[in-house]
Amino acid sequence: MLATPPDKLIATLCYNKSYCRQPSEDDQIMHRHDELIKRVARYMQDVFGLVVFPAFQDDGPYPVDLPIARYIDHTLLKAEATPEDIVQRCHEAVRYRFASVCVHPGYVEMCAKHLIDSGIAVCTVVGFPLGATLNSVKVFEAREAIKRGATEIDMVLAIGRLKAGQYHAVYDDIASVVLACREQNTLCKVIIETSYLHDDEKVAACLLAARAQAQFVKTSTGYTNRGATVHDVALMRRTVGPNVGVKASGGVRTFEQAKQMIQAGATRIGSSSGISIVQESLTHSL
């Protein structure tokens, strides 16, 4: 028999936080994320016959375990960007050792020439920025960009169809571009444009991208009124698990913002402020 009555034993143990504690705010957020992810996955299977497998990656904070520059896609997607601007971005990427240079498709060939043998990836965008073009056009864009030297493709999913619940169409759109990329050993990131989506739609988008075997999900194009948030990155990471990357893009301009995104689960940062982020990091402790 227990020397101490069970109710008194439990009460005693609860004074010791290692035995019993109230759920923290982070625990509660994680639980809400899990319930949302499970609900969306069940809905997609029951209504559309799409079997998806949530991964439930443990929540962070995750370590910043690489030099900050290696997380950054050094980005220039302004309409007024000139060839000289693109060349400068390439030189900066080599100097600072960024993960990639991200440009519009018309500048891919130029980037590839300036980054040859540098170890810096050439990234471009497809179906950008609205995601509303024909799927055949997205596939064509991806293949043409890869022919010209792109090694990473950031595609925009069909946002309107996602919001309409047309999950089969969204999946097929993503899968065909992913296939075009995989045929040439090219990495594919899927931009879900979080600012237009409710949380359940963000989860659905991530589940579809993961099922289509995209290597990354990405928050934003940077062309809307809101870019990456810690909340969205954490939700996306929780949904796709450890084997799919998460790219935080849009509005990440400081080292502190980049650090917060990485700690929330981002494995890549899309930013036009890469140099200032790296310079700022030199005065901070990771």
Phi, psi and omega in degrees: 000151176288136178290332181245133178305145184305319183295321180287326178297314179298317180298321179293314181298328184290347173285337179266112188295339180287340180263322188210128178214157175285143178303133178283171177299322178296320178299317182294320178296315179300318179297317178298318177301313182298317180296320178295314181298315178298318182296316180294318180298317178296318180299315181296325179284314185291319186270322188246354180070017179267114180271117179237156187234095177301145186258335178053058174299137177303143179289158180286203008287141178268149182285151170270090192255012172233159169306138189304327181298330184286351174271346196262128165271108184286108199250138171217098182238023176286145180296330185270007180299132181260164175305322179296322177297320181294315178300318178299318178300319179297315179298320178295320181297319178294317182296315186265353178064049175290163180293318181204170165248127182249119185222170174292157185303328182296344181251005183300312184299320178297315179299315183301322179293319183280342182253006184303133178062018181268341186083002178264129181286153173256114184247141175219176187244150182226138183063031191261140358260001190266336182074009190258005180282170179299144178300321180299328178290319178299315180297317178299313178304313182298313182296318179294320179296320179295319176302326184271000172120001178292137177246353175218136181241124174255104182261147174265125178289172180281090189299313181298320179291325176298313182294333177278357181077019180272069191292325177298317180295320179295315180299313181298322179299312180294312187299324182290324177288319177302317180298316178301324178288315183296328179300334181243022179053042182249136182285140180238128175247140182251116178276121183260350178055071187301331184295340179266355192245147166280166184301321180294328178288325176297316178298313180301317180298317180293319179296319179294317180297317179295319179296327179280000177070030169293147182277339181218152160247147187228141187292311199208160171275337188086005183255008179247186185279358178209136180256221184290144172230156178299320179302312182294317180298316180296319179295317179295317178297317180299325184285314189271343178080193189278347188262000176238133180285159175234124179252123176265121186218143179101107175083006178270103188238347183236161177298319182297319177297316180299317180298317179298320179295317180294318179294334177280346177131000179289140175247358175211147179237125174263121184203145171268003182247031185302318183296313181293327177297314179295314181298319178295325182296335182292342179257005181239155172267130178289000000 
